[in-house]
Amino acid sequence: MTLKTRLLAGVLFTALATPAVAADMTVGFSQIGSESGWRAAETSVSKVEAEKRGITLKIADAQQKQENQIKAIRSFIAQGVDAIFLAPVVATGWDAVLEEAKDAEIPVVLLDRSIETKDPSLYLTAVTSDSVHEGEVAGKWLVDTVAGKSCNVVELQGTVGASVATNRKEGFAKGIAGADNVKIIRSQTGEFTRAKGKEVMESFIKAEGGGKTICALYAHNDDMALGAIQAMKEAGLKPGTDILVVSIDAVPDIFKAIAEGEANATVELTPNMAGPAFDALAAYKDGKAPPKWIQTESKLYTKADDPMGQYDARKSLGY
Ligand code: AHR
């Protein structure tokens, strides 16, 4: 199957699948932690999706540590769960534990991040966005917005070694490629958290003459952007005007910031990864092979998209 056909199959699977039932199942979910608003939303949406289907969901919070995720997977195997969801904190180092799950005939579904493995049969399917595309959408938005004006960009990267951090960096570089006026002048990890995003932005501002030479911030998630917005305000800068802000996730707080003119754009990542994952498991139980990649949508939002309406809609979904 070509990449294009696989992609299409994934999108169609998400769009067309009738909510499948996988009741009487126990699923163990090795969750990364609660580093961002998006992550907390993914955890609560997963619980709701499990409840809707009568599935018992056991969540293990790994506190950002791969070793804790490996321990949790081993514990789920020992408990004899029917399936395992894994949101992998980093991309590498999973083969040994996933082989143990395979030997125990427990299907593993990757949620929101991908892994690097020589043996793709170690997982059933991956429910993720195209995170290279997300970065590219953000980069293109910036190129269009500055319309030929010179623009120095500072970048806040996600967790080092996470697939989404690598891909969002690559995607943004792709999005600005060919626009010689747009240049990344500083790039550092903010670990996907508000606190670290603020701290790193403070150092960027200091190093760039109080922020005068910075035209835009690209953050790999909204939480780091929100921390950075705080740092800009404390430095006497006007976020959204003096420094443009574009990020990824579409959490409620970024819509508030967009409505207030303190952020400019965000690319949505749905927190509902578990819904399509449960449907894939139900299909698998019925003998149907789900596509290897179930792709979720990535939509750009700006001030033109009724940010307070978007805020309210997400809040009512339990964000
Ligand atoms: O893997 C998804 C990313 O992880 C989200 O964009 C970020 O907020 C989270 O921590």
Residues whose N, C-alpha, C, O or C-beta is under 5 A from the ligand:
A	BS01	AHR	E35 S36 W38 R39 D112 R113 V164 F192 H220 N221 I248 D249
